Amino acid sequence: MAARSGLKGFARNASGATAIEYALLAALLGLVIITAAGALRAQIYQLLISVSDALV
């Protein structure tokens, strides 16, 4: 009986689900940023080289 009431309380508690949703969203955003940076690597490198040359 105690286990059944504990499961019902756990099912009603939505804060854990919200935390998992935020974690999944953060992971997806990180993956998008890493993928975009990888795709733009050459352009970012050239930009940094030109800025470095301008400073010298």
N, C-alpha and C positions, 0 to 999 in steps of 0.2 A: 504493500500500500504506500509506503513512504517513497519508494522509487517511482511509482506512478505519479504521485503528486509533484515530485521533483521534476519529472519530465514535462509535466504540464506547465510548471513555472518556467522551465527553460524555454519551452516553445513560445510562451507569451513574451519573454524578454527579447526585445528587438535590438538592444544596444550592441550585442555581439555581432549580429548580422550587419549592422551599420558599419562597425569597425572593419569587418571583412570586406565590405563593399568599398570603403575608402582605401583599404590596402590594395585591392585589385585595381582600382582606378589609378593609384599612384604607381603601381608596377607597369600598367599599360602606358601611362604618360612617360615613364622612364624609358620604356622600350621604344616609343616613338622618337624621343629625343636622341637616343643612341643611334637608331636607324638613320635619322635625318643627318646627324653629324657624320656618320660613316659615308653617306651618299655625297655629302658636300665637303669631304675631307680635302680634296685637291684645291677647291676654291678657298676654303678657310686657310690652308697653308700658303697659298699665293698672296692672300690678303695680309697675313702676318709678315710674310717676307717683304712686301712692299711697305708696310708700316715700319718695319725694322730698318729698311734702306733709307726711308725718309728721315728717320731719327738720327742716322749716322752722318 
